Each structure stands twice: as C-alpha cells, then as structure tokens.
Amino acid sequence: MSQAPHHGHDHWPRRLVAALPLLIVSAVVLVHLVTAAGTTWLPLLAAGPALAATANGPRGVACVGLLAAAAGVALGIHAGAPGAELAVVLAALLAVTLAGGLASALRGRRERVLAAVRSVAEAAQHALLQPIPATVGPFQVAVRYSAAAAEARIGGDLYALVSTPYGVRLIVGDVRGKGLPAVGTAALVLGVFREAAYDEPDLLAVIARIERSLARNLGADDFVTAVVAGYPRAGQLEVVNCGHAPPLLVRDGVVVPVEPDRPAPPLGLRALSGETPALQVLSFADRDQLLLYTDGVTEARNHDREFYPLAEGLARHTCHEPARTVAALHDELLAHVGGRLHDDAALLLLHMPGSSASPEGRGSARTATTAQQPNDGAARHCPHGSPSGALPRSAPC
C-alpha cells in the first residue's frame, strides 16, 4: 500500500530554514558595518522575523524579532541615526514580529489539524483497504495503491482478497467519480464483497449480492467497474469482468490480456442493460501470475500525452517475487507521469509459486475465447536482461 515516509531526509532542510532568519539578520549587520551606509540597510532586519514565521513557532519568531530590534538599535546608535528615524525602524520591526507571530500560531494550528486528518485517513485506509498479507492461500500477493488527491491515503479505487471456505476470492474495482462519495461507494462494495465471499458458494452469486446492494444505494449515473476472481480448486481460476480493464496473465514470460468472452456492464448498471456477467475459467498453475489493476495505471500519460504501456512494463519487470515486480511497475509509472498521478491507481499481483511445471497447467490460457497474443514489440525478459523463456522454470529472475 502506501509507502512509509522518510522523515530522516527532512531534518536538514528544516534546520536550514529555521536558521535562515538568524543568517539574514547577521548578513544585514555585516553589510551595514562594511558599507557604513547609515540606516539604509536597517529596514531589511524585518526580513528575519518575517521568515521565521514560516518555520518557527511564535516563541521563535519573538526571539528573532528581539534580536533584530537589538541589532537595529545598536547599529542606529553606531550610525548616529536621528531618534525619529530609529523609532520608525523599531516600529516596523515590532509590527513585522507581531504579524509573524500570529501567522506562525495559525500555521501551527493548521498543521495540527492536518496531522489529525491524516491520522483519520490512515485509520480509514486500514478499515477500507485492509492490508493484504504477502501469502494468501496458495498465492504470493503484492499490492500497491496510490491516491491521486493531495495528502490523501484513499480514493475511489478498491481491492480486497480473502480466503474463504470456497477458496481464495478477490476483487479489484474503480468507482465512478472522486472524493468522499467515491470512497463511500468503495466502502459499500468492499463490505458486501467480504460478506458475500464467505457466504456464497457461487462466484456469480457474490456479484449478484453486490449488484443488489448498489441498486439500493447508488444514484442513476453511478457505477463501479470491477474484476472479481476466485480460486475454487487447484489449477483453476474463475474470473468475472464487469466493465473493467482486462487482467494480464503472465505465463512463461508472455503477457496475455484476459479479455472477457461476453462483455458485461459495470456493477450498478445491470438494471439498465439487462445483461448478466459471464464466468470465465482459466488454467492457473505453477509460476503463473495475474495482474489486476485500475485505469489510473493504463490511462496515466506522460508529457507527450502517451499512455503508460502496462503490458510491456509487466513483461520487462516480471520476476518470481511479486513485491519486487509491483514496486518496479509503480516506480516506472511515476517516472512516466513525471512524479505525480492524476488519478487513483491500484496494482494487485497474484503469483502461484511452484518448483515444477505441470503438463496439464502449462498450456495456453483456457478461456471461452482464444487468448490474444501480446504485441510483437513487447519486451519479454527479466529485469536483469536475460530472456525469461531461456531460464529454467525454477530459476529466479
């Protein structure tokens, strides 16, 4: 999920900003003594307490203001400045110090409020997007989620993976819209999914439970695209695609999109279309991987307005460690967009570990339609440069 902040790297910039007001006051004093320009430079002493308000508390601003005032009086007397002129300089320093102290107090209050909001958002993240262990049932799992909203921890994308009496089940989806309404809809979908996944033996019945709940609670124009998958028995993966981007199946280093054989409408729109989702069955055996994602990944554009090529990126970074693969994809995605996403983005990678290949499970993906082959230009190698097809099945990338 979200990465932990690196607080250690912030110490030096903070200390530099905190010390800058003192450096400014010292520089003004030095320039005054060198140039002997009377009171010309004294008004610049006000820059000290003004700048102190950006990084220090009210006490720090007052200390810098008193230091600037003392320096101003000493330099004014040294330069033989008239009393009225010196009084004007001191009044200006006092006014700037008082204004800086007030601004510093308001800034501190806003920072405390923001810290409280962040803690609530962090709690909401753990309640809504519960952390997924590295191993669930027979799978190794890796997840990476980034919310587009500034300072946000959660957004309109959703995912969940649970181990049930009917096998491992998961959902990855995207709520139409952004902000708090999207978060509320995501919470509704995840709550119904987690409950139904344990209760319903049929994966399509899980979809029907979510659909009924959304029909009661969503507006006419709201919907949720989603892929729901289940692993009811060894070597077999069930997939239901409700208007979502097709998952990417990785087999023998080749990335194949799992296109639905019968497109279904997004969740919440079944009453309008009258169509029902179809269940696809894939073979899923040792060393197979399945990447589920949201459109914040594939619709991310660079400065040239080019979309991020997820299938090619997955082919480049596929390895036997899901966390490593997902981290590489996420870093490459951020580099592609220039450091900041403009939409929520989620990546969830399933990996079936194994030491030997199964002849029955190593064939081409069995779906209701023939799987499409990846683009000829897609790279098919591991991060270290060796073609994945040339590696033994048990060899790590």
Disulfide bonds with the S-S distance in Angstrom:
Cys382-Cys397 2.44
